[in-house]
Amino acid sequence: MYDPIPMTREGYNRLKKEIDRLTDEEMPVILERLAAAREEGDLKENAEYHGARESQGQLQAKINELKGRISRAQIIDPASVPQDEIRFGATIVVKRLNDDEILEYTLVGAGDEDFDTGKILATCPLAQGFLGKKVGDIAEIKVPAGLKRFEIQKITYNYD
């Protein structure tokens, strides 16, 4: 059994839209390339045919991966979680105690992650270390570089 993947309704809809785009727009282009390459004759030495087959396989693998994420989706409404502790959908401000750097993260679901803007998957090890913590708590999270300690300074939830 696979673990559910928490995501917002918006993240779920974004994944479905991407699956539709890949299936309805990109796959037909590849199938046309395959048909044109078949018409050229001998398939054993037809580089265009083999290239199109490889592209088809890669695209189908991506579609299957996205469909797998959709099938395990657990839609969560951030408004339904406790507001005084870190849960899915929280935006948190933490102080990294190793160097006193102030960081901000938002715990998001599949399809919404963007580490460059502080949006981290709620299922990633960093986010897992924050879950359930309250303002003033210390989170100790083991990372490849060692143990990182964070003080939780602020928890907010946005409902846009």
N, C-alpha and C positions, 0 to 999 in steps of 0.2 A: 504493500500500500504506500502510495506517495503522500508526502506531507502537503497539506493545503498551502496555497500561496495567497497571503492576504493582499488585497488591492482595493482601491476605491472603485466606485462605479465608473468614474472617468477613465481610470487606468484600464479597466476591463474593456470599455468601449473603444479605447485607443488601440488595444491589441486586436480586437475584432476587426476594426477598420483596416489595420495593417495586413491581416490575413486576407481580407477581401481584395485589397489592392494587389497583393502578390499573386493571388489566384486569378483575379479577373483582368489584370493589366499586364503583369510581367510574364506569367506562364504562357499566355497565348503568343507572345512575341517569340519565346523560345521554341514553342511548338511549330511556329511558322519557319524558323531557322532549320529545325529538324526536317520538316517536309521538303524544303528547298534543297537541303543537303542530300536527302534520299534520292531526289530526282537526278542527281549528278552521277548516279551509278554505283560502282564498287565501293561498299561501305568500309572495307578493311583498311583502305589507305586514304580515306576521306577525312582530312583533319577538321574540316568545318563540322561534319557530322559528329565526330568524337567530342569536339569542343561544345557543341550544342547539348549533347547528352550529359556532359559533365555539368554544364550550367543548369540543366534541368534537375539533375540530382541534388545539386547544392541548394537550389531554390526550394525543391520539395522538402529537403531536410529542415530548412528554415521554417517553412509553413508547418511542418509536423511539430517542431519545437514550440512554436507559438500556440498551436492547437493544444499541445500538452499543458502549457501554462494556463490556458483558458479553462481546460477541463478540471484543473486543480484549484481554480480561483475560489477564494472565499471573500465575498464582497463585505467590506466593513465600513460602517458609517462612523467616522471619527466622533460625531456628536453622541454616540451611544457608549463611549468608554469613560471611565472615571477621569475627571479633569485634574485631579491633584497628583497623579502619578503618570509615569511615562508609559504610553501605550502606542499602538499603531496610530499614525496621523499626527503625533506630537511634534512640535518644533521645540527644541531644547537648546539652552545655552549652558555650556559646561566650561569649567576651568580645568585644563590639563595640569595636574599637580606636579608633573615631572619638570615643567618649564613655565608654568603660570600662563600659558597661552589660552585665550578665550576663543572657543569654537562654537559654531551653531550648526545643528543638524536637524533635518526633518525626516522622520521615519515613514517611509513610503512603501507602496507595494510595487509589484512587477509592472514594468512599463512606465513608471514614474521616476525611476532612479536617475540621478545625475550627480556624481560625486563632486564635480567641479562647483556646483551650486549648493552643496551640503545636503542634497537629497540622497539618503542612503536606504537600502532595502531593509525593511523591518526584520527580515530573516537573516541578515548578515551578522557575523560574530560581534562586530562593534555595537550594532543596535541591540542585539540580544543581551549584551552586558548592561545596557541602560534600562531595559524593560522592567517595569515595576518599581523603579526608584522614584523618590520624591525629592523636592527641593531640599538641599542641605545634605543629602545622602552622598556617599562616596561609591563610585563604581570602579571596580578593579577588573580590567580586561586584559587577558593574555593575548598578545599579538606576536608575530614572528620576531620583532625586535625586542621582546621582553614584556614585562608587566607595565601597563599604563594605568594611571589612577586619575579619575576625573571627579570633580565636585559638581553636583547638579546645582545650577544657579537659577534657572528659570524654565518653566514648562508652560507652553501655550498651545492652543488648538485653533486652527483657522478653518472656517467652514465655507470657503468660496467655491 
